[in-house]
Amino acid sequence: MRRLIRITESSKYLGVSATALRRWVRDGLCPVMKSPGGRWFWSVALLDEIKMNMLEGNYAHTEPASVADTVCKQ
């Protein structure tokens, strides 16, 4: 079973703001799973890929969407 976490935990996991994650989703840069009640969830596997790209330097603090663009549009 795939582990899913909500936006607050996801943002803490990545070390970015919840606002950044919302922006990535809004801009179509990163997929999000939605519950029937409208809550957003991310898979830990996807977050691990994003985090790895951040650690490898594929991340610009001035352009946080670049991480999502690198990972989520594959």
Summary of the structure (lengths in Angstrom):
residues: 74
radius of gyration: 11.4
end to end distance: 22.4
largest distance: 36.1
contacts: 186
relative contact order: 0.20
helix: 50%
strand: 15%
